[in-house]
Amino acid sequence: MLLSFTFLMVVLTLAFTMNDVLTDYYIYRYERQSEHIDLEMTIGSNASARYFSTRTLDDNYSGDYAKVFKVDVLAEDASYITVFATSEVDFGLLYGTNYTLNDHEIILTETSAKTHHVGVSESLTLSLGTTQKTFIVKAIVPDYGVFQGDKGFILHDPHVALFIQAMFPSLANLPTSFFIHLNNTVYFDTDDVSQTIDTVSTIDAYQTLDYKVSIPIPYIKQLINRAVALFQMMLLFIGITVVLLIQTTYALVFREKEQMLSIIKLLGGSLWFGSFIWLVELLILYLPAALLSYGLAYGIIQVGMQLLMPGLAYHLSILPILYSLGILTIIFMVTVLYHVMLWQSKTEVSRLKVMPDRKVSTWIHLSLVGLSLLTYALLYETLWMTIVKLFLVISMTYSLVILMHRGWLFCTKYLKETPYPYLLKISYHKRTLYRFLWLSLATLVTVMLLFETTGYIKHKATVIRNEYQADLVMSNVLTSTQQIQLEVLAHDAVTSAIPIGIYRNVNIDAGNQVFQAVYMLDPLEIPNYFGMTHNQDLQTFQDATEPAIWLPMRYHAVYGVEIHDQVTLNLNAAHPNLNFKVLGFFDEAVGNTAFINLHRVSGYEDIKQTHILINTDDPTTVKADLIDQYSAKLYYVNDFQQSAIALSKEVILSMNYATYVTFIILAGLLVSMMNQGLILFGELKPSYVRASVLGLSESMLKKHLWFEGVIQILTLSLSTIGTVLLLNPLIKPLLMLFDEYENIVFNPVDIFIGWLMGILMLLITRLAYIRGIRHLKPSDVLKMHQID
């Protein structure tokens, strides 16, 4: 009982805390990316302007903020470095440490210094367009907050004119003093982000700028839900196994206490007195189990956090343990109430007798399985019918195990010249045997589903990368986009290139979700640059004359969006609430992408395509050539698939933690299976002693137990495979209970590996069972008069 309580509390605690742990991880990661900076105000990537004046902000806002002119420049190795041009005071606000710089000096992050192979006091030449300037590295500092990655810090006033004049040569005749209030980014340190946005955005000069919150809680929750929804589904099945385990444990203990309660009542005591004694025993077990489970869960979670981010710790509260205790107690009360009602239906004398377990007819089990399968096949594929199907599968598993086991036992009748048929009959009528088989089945099904899930998540990470078929993206193409497209296509290694608009962090009203990116390109070009599969004709999207959108399938499956419905997107500050007509859906891996057609709609000429997607067989060479050709025009060329790679790594990282937790749970399930096996051995031990006294050798008994183990493995293998085949079609619709949609495809190899792992667990359990033969002592059993 102590073992069971401790394990069950650990399982429930890990299940309760999975979302909180991942939330802490993402918040911690975002905090490390920004530290004390809470809000960023900047110009959108599709805006025609490239800077704004911060003089109005100085006159109208009294909070803490840092003004920065941030620009990507080329280093000598033809790779980009992001330069922060700001004042020493503002850099102190950003970094937390003050540095003094001269006009020709630069401070680099450790990442930047390693990337460009420079050290302190060495020179670094930076190029912006046709303008070049050489800096001396003043210091190399650890990556911190917003100043991490490939970044450098230089003084604002001596250089901002240089940057802007390089971007716009027509401004070359203006004096340097004209540029000192011009910036393109402002970082705010504020206690109230919403109030700061409301205050600053009311200023006319900043109404069309983009505002980015450092810790986007809604997006974090969305990211976590998509990362762990499938594992939450697996925890549902683990929860069912845990409930069965608790109920079985309570039932076994009640059966042991049944005679004690009968004796108490015969001696004049009350049922409540006997129940109170049992409650005191449970309380004595609950307290150490709660302490042990808290310590184990805390240790398991901390080790798991190191998988996510070394140095990160999770502060486990006592509440999950209290929730676990509450669940255990509720199941205890229901189980006790059920058994007390059965107990009261007997006479005092009959309760004191040791009665054999009743055997339910094979025909009843066969009828239950047949009726369940027929109903399963006839039900429609709706969410509620899927839930009904799930209960049908769960309810028929016990009968399925019994039928399988009895079938194998029937086959053993042909082994008449061996002791196997007689020995098998010893456990044939034991209800504990079928409880053990049922729990083993639930465990094996869970193991197979977990291996299917981890295999699918790995496949999902690959699919995410395949969704982005374009190799390179050229950005900052503010004018002459079609001319630049033709010039790029003239490169021998470029196979195709198209203009595209890219909008980041776009809110949609359906489901209150956030798109990581919304792409604006000719619909018929989508299959050439993105790997999404579609089930609608893209020609309709291509011919649309009104604002239209192509959405991920999850918006249809989860939020009920239909073809021709209207959805609202907050595209950017200049176009906050645009309505789009839904013209199709596509299957995808994470649902973070959508496609629009505003560039083809009259009235939206101000929305431009400022990027060019490029497909090539030689991305490295083409990237270097295009940088060399277009760096003077301040066009940036980057790997388009970097965002997909980063997202797939996030999916794998979240999966690693969820997998770690679930495998800890599986280890606990293995211990519980062994525990249940030993309980079964305890019930059958007197019969084994009888066989030993009658002349059965220890070696023959071991052979029988291995033979019995093979029968159990065959029973559970067939039952598990049948159950999993029935459950697999239900997982995709059941995910909608967690507000999620996945185009799930399970790999047969993962199913096979899960089956092998389950068989290994059964073999370990059987080995522990057989080792109990060494401790058989006939004298102990004979003294207790347990041989009739």
Secondary structure, DSSP 8 states (H G I E B T S, - for coil): -HHHHHHHHHHHHHHHHHHHHHHHHHHHHHHHHHTT--EEEE--TT-S---EE-HHHHHH--SEEEEEEEEEEE-TTS-EEEEEEE-HHHHHHHHSS-----TTEEEEEHHHHHHHT--TT-EEEEEETTEEEEEEEEEEE--BTTB-SSEEEEESTTTHHHHHHHH-GGGTTS-GGGGTTEESEEEEE-S-HHHHHHHHHTSGGGTTSEEEESS-HHHHHHHHHHHHHHHHHHHHHHHHHHHHHHHHHHHHHHHHHHHHHHHHHHTT--HHHHHHHHHHHHHHHHHHHHHHHHHHHHHHHHHHHHHH-TT------SHHHHHHHHHHHHHHHHHHHHHHHHHHTS-HHHHHS--------HHHHHHHHHHHHHHHHHS-SSHHHHHHHHHHHHHHHHHHHHHHHHHHHHHGGG-TTSSHHHHHHHHHT-HHHHHHHHHHHHHHHHHHHHHHHHHHHHHHHHHHHHTB---EEEE---S-HHHHHHHHHTSTTEEEEEEEEEEEEEEETGGGEEEEEEEES-GGGHHHHB--EESS-HHHHHH--S-EEEEETHHHHTT---TT-EEEEE-BTTB-SEEEEEEEEEE-SS--EEEE-GGGSTT-TTS---EEEEEES-HHHHHHHHHHHHGGGT-EEEETTHHHHHHHHHHHHHHHHHHHHHHHHHHHHHHHHHHHHHHHHHHHHHHHHHHHHTT--HHHHHHHHHHHHHHHHHHHHHHHHHHHHHHHHHHHHHGGGGT--------HHHHHHHHHHHHHHHHHHHHHHHHGGGG--HHHHHHTT---
